[in-house]
Amino acid sequence: MPMHEQETVRAFIERILAGAHIPSRAEREDLRRELWTHFEEAGTSPGAVHAALRRFGAEAMVMESLRRVYRWDYAFLYLAKIAASIIGSIAAALLIQVLVNLRLEVQAEVWRLAPGFRHAAALSIAVVLGLVTAWEVGRRPFNRSRALVAMGAYGAVFALVRLLFASSVGGLVLATMLVVLGYLCSKVEPRPAKVLLTFGAFAATLYGMHLMLSVAFGPTRALLASAVLVAVWASTAVILARVDHAFVSFFDTAAAGRA
């Protein structure tokens, strides 16, 4: 097959493999070999190659057919990606809260966590779960099924918390408000303005919510808590972006031309 036609066929095959969402590397390699064999057997002349490409069908239709075949394998891998994002983000959030709430009792010469650690940690976890949900809903290209599943899962968590820990519902509502505000602030540019706006929105929401509930929570505490939550937000966003990049690169790397 002439070099130009080889490059045309190779590009076509790699686009098919990249868009087919086949998790198994071995199956991708098998499909790659099958496709190359198909085009090689079609003929080596430029006309024969282009005719074979036309007969093969539209790329979008071929990709969609392959996605349906491997949809459950892909769904399992995608759920594993979300689980890794949640676990990593929660671990980072708890580490931040531990560092902020760790106290040294000089007389007893022991390290202890501040009394408010449990509440702060629970709020951070709720913010992480809410941000993961917003991340999946807002991912491009928009997918209605993915968005519905993400919102349904968050709703299920909300219902479960309400059923098992009625006293924690207020914290989940607060976390939802913070996630919505943080998501809106994330649209602001440049980055310093985005961070400052998020910080101010979080501080105002925390102070106002506690004021409505008649809970002692002064402006200083609201500012400190807001700074910690901004750090949790930023760490979660970084982890989500990196896990997403690794997930996409997994398919792109597997689709690298090795014909």
MINU-915215 format. One line per 8 residues: number of its first residue (from 1); their letters; for each residue x, y, z of C-alpha. Coordinates in Angstrom, 1 decimal, decimal comma. Each point is the difference from the previous one (the first is absolute). Layout:
// MINU-915215
NUM) A) X Y Z; ...
//
This chain:
// MINU-915215
1) MPMHEQET) 0,0 0,0 0,0; 1,5 3,4 -0,9; 1,2 2,2 2,9; -2,8 2,6 -0,4; -2,7 -2,6 0,0; 1,6 -1,7 3,0; -0,2 3,2 2,0; -3,6 0,5 -1,0
9) VRAFIERI) -1,0 -3,5 1,1; 2,1 0,3 3,1; -1,7 3,3 1,0; -3,4 -1,5 -0,7; 0,7 -3,1 2,1; 1,4 2,0 2,9; -3,0 2,3 0,1; -2,3 -3,0 0,1
17) LAGAHIPS) 2,0 -1,6 2,8; 0,1 3,2 2,0; -3,7 0,6 -0,3; -1,1 -3,6 0,6; 0,7 0,1 3,8; 1,4 -3,5 0,1; 1,6 -0,4 3,5; 2,1 -3,1 -0,8
25) RAEREDLR) 3,3 0,7 -1,6; 0,2 -3,6 -1,4; -3,4 0,4 -1,7; 1,0 3,4 -1,4; 3,1 -1,7 -1,5; -2,1 -2,8 -1,5; -2,4 2,5 -1,5; 2,9 2,0 -1,4
33) RELWTHFE) 1,5 -3,0 -1,7; -3,4 -1,0 -1,4; -0,7 3,4 -1,4; 3,5 0,1 -1,7; -0,5 -3,4 -1,5; -3,4 1,1 -1,3; 1,5 3,0 -1,8; 3,1 -1,8 -1,2
41) EAGTSPGA) -2,2 -2,7 -1,6; -2,2 2,6 -1,7; 2,9 1,0 -2,2; 3,1 2,1 -0,1; -0,8 2,6 -2,6; -1,2 3,4 1,1; -3,4 -0,5 -1,6; -0,5 -3,4 1,7
49) VHAALRRF) 0,9 1,5 3,4; -2,4 2,9 -0,3; -2,7 -2,3 -1,2; 0,5 -2,3 3,0; -0,2 3,0 2,3; -3,3 1,1 -1,5; -1,4 -3,6 0,3; 1,1 -0,2 3,6
57) GAEAMVME) -2,6 2,7 1,0; -0,1 3,2 1,9; 2,4 0,3 2,9; -2,7 1,1 2,4; -2,1 -3,0 -0,7; 2,9 -2,4 0,3; 1,0 1,5 3,3; -3,5 -0,1 1,4
65) SLRRVYRW) -0,4 -3,7 -1,0; 3,3 -0,9 1,8; -1,0 2,1 3,0; -3,2 -2,0 0,4; 2,0 -3,2 -0,2; 2,4 1,1 2,8; -2,4 2,2 1,9; 0,0 -2,0 3,3
73) DYAFLYLA) 3,8 -0,4 0,0; 0,3 3,7 -0,5; -2,6 0,8 2,6; 1,9 -2,1 2,6; 3,3 1,8 -0,8; -1,8 3,4 0,2; -1,5 -0,8 3,4; 3,5 -1,1 1,1
81) KIAASIIG) 1,3 3,4 -1,2; -2,7 1,8 2,1; 0,8 -2,1 3,0; 3,7 0,9 -0,3; -0,9 3,7 -0,2; -2,3 -0,2 3,1; 2,5 -2,0 2,1; 3,0 2,3 -1,0
89) SIAAALLI) -2,0 3,2 0,6; -1,4 -1,1 3,3; 3,5 -1,1 1,2; 1,4 3,4 -1,0; -2,9 1,9 1,7; 0,4 -2,0 3,2; 3,8 0,6 0,0; -0,6 3,8 -0,4
97) QVLVNLRL) -2,5 -0,1 2,9; 2,3 -2,0 2,2; 2,9 2,4 -0,6; -2,3 3,0 0,8; -1,6 -1,6 3,1; 3,0 -1,7 1,6; 0,8 1,5 3,4; 2,8 -0,6 2,5
105) EVQAEVWR) -1,1 -0,2 3,6; 3,1 1,2 1,7; -0,8 -1,3 3,5; -0,8 -3,5 -1,2; 2,6 0,1 -2,7; -2,3 -1,6 -2,5; -1,5 1,0 -3,4; -3,8 0,2 -0,2
113) LAPGFRHA) -2,5 1,0 -2,6; -2,0 3,1 0,6; -3,6 -0,6 1,3; -1,5 1,3 -3,3; 2,0 -2,4 -2,2; -2,8 -2,5 -0,4; -2,4 2,6 -1,3; 2,6 1,6 -2,2
121) AALSIAVV) 1,0 -3,3 -1,5; -3,6 -1,0 -0,7; -0,6 3,3 -1,8; 3,2 -0,5 -2,0; -1,1 -3,5 -1,1; -3,4 1,3 -1,0; 1,6 2,8 -2,0; 2,2 -2,6 -1,8
129) LGLVTAWE) -3,0 -2,1 -0,9; -1,9 3,0 -1,2; 2,9 1,2 -2,1; 0,5 -3,5 -1,5; -3,7 0,1 -1,0; 0,3 3,5 -1,5; 3,2 -1,1 -1,8; -1,7 -3,0 -1,6
137) VGRRPFNR) -3,2 2,0 -0,9; 2,0 2,8 -1,6; 2,5 -2,0 -1,9; 0,3 0,5 -3,8; -1,4 -1,3 -2,1; -3,2 0,1 2,0; -1,6 -3,4 0,4; -3,5 -0,1 1,4
145) SRALVAMG) 0,3 -3,6 1,3; 3,2 0,8 1,8; -1,5 3,1 1,5; -3,2 -1,8 1,2; 2,1 -2,8 1,6; 2,2 2,5 1,8; -2,9 2,1 1,3; -1,9 -3,2 0,9
153) AYGAVFAL) 3,0 -1,3 2,0; 0,3 3,3 1,9; -3,7 0,0 0,7; 0,3 -3,6 1,3; 2,8 1,1 2,3; -2,1 2,9 1,2; -3,0 -2,3 0,7; 2,2 -2,5 1,8
161) VRLLFASS) 1,5 2,6 2,3; -3,4 1,4 0,7; -1,2 -3,5 0,9; 3,0 -1,1 2,1; 1,3 3,3 1,4; -2,9 2,5 0,1; 2,2 2,5 1,8; 2,5 0,1 -2,8
169) VGGLVLAT) -2,5 1,2 -2,7; 0,8 3,6 0,7; 3,7 -0,6 -0,7; -0,9 -1,7 -3,3; -2,2 2,9 -0,9; 2,8 2,4 0,8; 2,4 -2,0 -2,0; -2,3 0,1 -3,0
177) MLVVLGYL) -0,3 3,7 0,3; 3,8 0,3 0,1; 0,4 -2,2 -3,0; -2,5 2,1 -2,1; 1,7 3,2 1,0; 3,5 -1,5 -0,6; -1,1 -1,2 -3,5; -1,4 3,4 -0,9
185) CSKVEPRP) 3,2 1,7 1,3; 2,1 -2,4 -2,1; -1,3 1,7 -3,1; 1,7 3,3 0,9; 3,3 1,0 -1,5; 2,8 0,6 0,7; 1,0 -2,6 2,6; 0,8 2,4 2,9
193) AKVLLTFG) -3,4 1,5 -0,3; -1,6 -3,4 -0,1; 1,8 -1,1 3,2; -0,9 3,2 1,9; -3,6 -0,1 -1,1; -0,3 -3,6 1,1; 1,6 0,8 3,3; -2,4 2,9 0,6
201) AFAATLYG) -3,0 -2,0 -1,1; 0,9 -2,9 2,3; 0,7 2,3 3,0; -3,3 1,9 -0,4; -2,0 -3,3 -0,4; 1,6 -1,6 3,0; -0,6 3,1 2,2; -3,5 0,5 -1,2
209) MHLMLSVA) -1,0 -3,6 0,4; 1,2 -0,2 3,5; -1,6 3,3 0,8; -3,3 -1,3 -1,2; 0,3 -3,0 2,2; 1,1 2,1 3,0; 3,3 -1,9 0,2; 3,0 1,9 1,4
217) FGPTRALL) 2,2 0,4 -3,1; 1,7 3,5 -0,2; 1,4 1,6 -3,1; 3,6 -1,1 0,8; -1,0 -3,6 0,2; -2,0 0,4 -3,2; 3,1 1,4 -1,8; 2,2 -2,8 1,3
225) ASAVLVAV) -2,5 -2,7 -0,9; -0,4 1,5 -3,4; 3,8 0,0 -0,6; 0,1 -3,7 0,9; -3,0 -0,9 -2,3; 1,6 2,0 -2,9; 3,1 -2,2 0,5; -2,2 -3,1 0,0
233) WASTAVIL) -1,8 1,2 -3,1; 3,3 0,7 -1,8; 1,5 -3,4 0,9; -3,1 -1,8 -1,1; -0,1 1,9 -3,4; 3,7 -0,9 -0,6; -0,6 -3,7 0,8; -3,1 -0,2 -2,2
241) ARVDHAFV) 1,9 1,7 -2,9; 3,0 -2,3 0,3; -2,1 -3,2 0,4; -2,1 1,1 -3,1; 3,2 0,6 -1,9; 1,4 -3,4 0,9; -3,3 -1,6 -1,0; 0,0 1,7 -3,4
249) SFFDTAAA) 3,7 -0,7 -0,5; -0,6 -3,6 0,6; -2,0 -0,3 -3,2; 2,1 2,4 -1,9; 3,2 -1,8 0,9; -1,5 -3,3 -0,9; -1,1 1,4 -3,3; 3,5 1,2 -0,9
257) GRA) 1,0 -1,3 -3,4; 1,8 -3,4 0,4; -1,2 -1,5 -3,2
//
